[in-house]
Amino acid sequence: MLYCNVHPGKSVGEFTIGDPLSRGLRFAKDNVKDIPSIELKYNEKEPLDLDITLDLSKNGIRLHYEPCTQKLRVVEVYNLRAMRLSYDEQLFSAPDMAATFEVIYNRFGPTHPGKYDTRSQCYELHYPGITFTFPIPTKYVNKYSSGRDMPLKFPDDSTPQVSRMLVYFGVKGRATLPPPVPTDFYFEPVSAVVRAHFSCRPCQRALGVSCNFAVALVFFC
């Protein structure tokens, strides 16, 4: 079973936003014991129109790759009970631990009120770089479709639980690829001579001080 520490806007375990598709495939191949099943999907007719997805069905994870760059854009966790998830080294979901609204609020802290999606009948709670989805029972849709905040418990005393988690670079579900990072560094030593003049009585002396500096030139590739 996978144990993943979640970093909003950055990663879920070893799956890091901006990583190439080849790295995800290699990680799955090297950890076949914990990842027994993977399925690669893409649009055969229009391969550049839709995301390439890598579905780890036994782990409840779907990785979304931007089709042109083949870099990881979104990590979707659609079965939180299929692995162990933690934030800031504190567990918030596991096979024997439900990711309830109360648990998420206690682990991640307060945020802006969520948004109700009428199409999916789900309440979406956004933090920077991460979104949690809570299904609303049909009998309570009218109570929360008007923008009412998610309660810790429904009127029947049941508890809202996360059905899906998205990790991405962006805000409120609008995922973008992170900016490129420098890949090559070039260091060139530079020597400089600094002369200081001190006035003394009854004579004057000039002292020379030699200093070496290292200057880093960064090239973006």
N, C-alpha and C positions, 0 to 999 in steps of 0.2 A: 504494500500500500504506500502511495506517495504521501510524504509529509511536506507541505509547502508553506513557506512564510510569505505573506502577501505584502507587497510594497505598492501602494496606490500610485498609478501613473507610471510605474516602472516594470514590475514583474510579479509573477506567481511562481514561486520556487525557482527552477532553472529556466523558465520561459520568460525571456526579457523582451519588452517592446523594442522593436528595431532590429532584432536578430534575424539573420537570413533563414529561409526555409530549410536549407541544408543542415543547419545546426539543430533545429528541432527534430529532423529525421534522424540525425546521428545520435542525439540524446535518447530518443525512443528506442533505437536499435541497441544502444549500449545498456539499456535498463529494461530489457525484455521481461524480467521477472516481475517488476512493478508495473510495467506497461505492456500487457499481453496482447493488446489489439490496437491497431492504428488503421485509419482509412483516409486516403488522400482524395480530395474532391476538387474538381475545377470545371469550368464551362468549356466544353469541347468546341462548340460552335463560335463562341465569342470569348476566348480565354482572357482577354484584357478588360472585360466588362465587370466581372464579379470576382470577389475575393477567392483566393485559393484557401481551402480549409483542410486542416489536419485534425481528424476526429479521434480522440483517445476515449472510446466509448466505455471501456471498463473503469476508467478513472473519472468520467463525467466532465472531460475538458474538450473544448473545441478551440483550435488556434486559427485565427483569421489572418491571412497574409495578403498584403497589397499585391495585386497581380503583376504590375509592371516591375516593381523593385524586388518582389518576393520577400519582403521584410514583414516581420510580425507587427500587426496593427492593433489587434484586440485579443485578449485572452478571455474566453467565455467559459465559465464554470456552470454547467447546467444540472449537475448532481452533486451538491455539496457534501452529501453523506458518503460519497464514494472515496473520500480521502480525508486527511487531517489538515486543516487550515488554521493558520495562526497569523496574528498581526502584532507586531512589536513583541514577539516571542510569547504572546498569550493566545491560547487556543480559543477559537470561536465557532468551529464546526468540526464534527467528526462523526463516524458511524453511530456512536452512542451519545452524540450531543447535537441538538438541533440549533441551527442559526436563526434564532427568533429575533423579532424586532428589538426586544429588550437587550438581548446579548449584543447585537450590532451596535446599538446606541451606547451601551456601556464600554465596548471595546474601542469604537471609532470616535465617540464623542458627539456633541451636538452639531447640527448642520442646518442649512436652510430647509424649510418644509418641502416635502416631496411633491411629486406630480402624479395624478391619476391618468392612466392611459385607457381610454374608453374602448379601444379596439381589442386589447388583450385582457381588459378588466384586471389590471395590475397596478399597484402603487409602486412608483419608482423613487428610490431614495438616493440622492446624489451627494457624493463627496468628491473633492478634486481627484480626478484620475480613477475613480471607481464608482460603480452604480450597483445597487441591490434592488431586486425585483420581488415584490410580495403579492401573490395572488389574493384577490378579494372574493370571498364567497358570493355567489350570485344573489343570495338573499340580503346581502349587505351593500350591494353595489350602489343603491340610491343614497346611502348614508355618506359615501366617500367620493362619489363622482363630482360633487360640488367643490372639491378642494379641501375637504376636511382632513386634518392631520391623522396619521395612522395611530391607532390606539395600541397600548401594550397588550390589550385583550379585546376580542370581539364580544358582543353582547351575550353570546352563548358560552363565554368563558374560555373559548379556544384561543390559541396564540398565533399571531401572524408569523409565518416562517419564510425564509428566503428560498425562492425557487431558481433564481439565476443571479450570478455575479459577473460583472464585466469589469476588466481592468484595461486601461487605455491611456494614451498620452493626450490629454485634452480636458475639457470641462463639460459636465452635464450630458454625457453620452456622445459628444461630438469628438470622435477619435481622429487624430492626425498622427503622422509619423513624426518622431522626435527629430530635431536637427542633427545633421551629421557631426561626428566627433573627430578630432584630429587623429590621423592614423600614423603619421611619420613626424619625428622630431629631429631637428638638426642642431647640434650644439657647437658653437665656435668660441674658443677662448679669446678674450680681448684683453690686452695689457694697456694700462694707463699710468702715467707718471704724474703725481700731484706734488707740487713744490709749495712748501710753507716757509714764510719769512718771519723770523722772530727777532725782535729788537731788544738788545741787551746793552746795558751800560757797564763798562765804557766802550763796548765793541758790538758789532753786528755779525750774525751768522745766518747763512742760508742752509736749510736742511732739505734734502730730497727724500720723498717717500714714494716707493713703487708699489702699486696695487694691481692685482689681477682680478678680473671679473669674468663670469661665464654668461654668455648671452644665448638664449634659446630662440631659434627661428622656427616658427610653426607653419607647416604647409598643410592645407586642406586638400584631401584627395576625394 
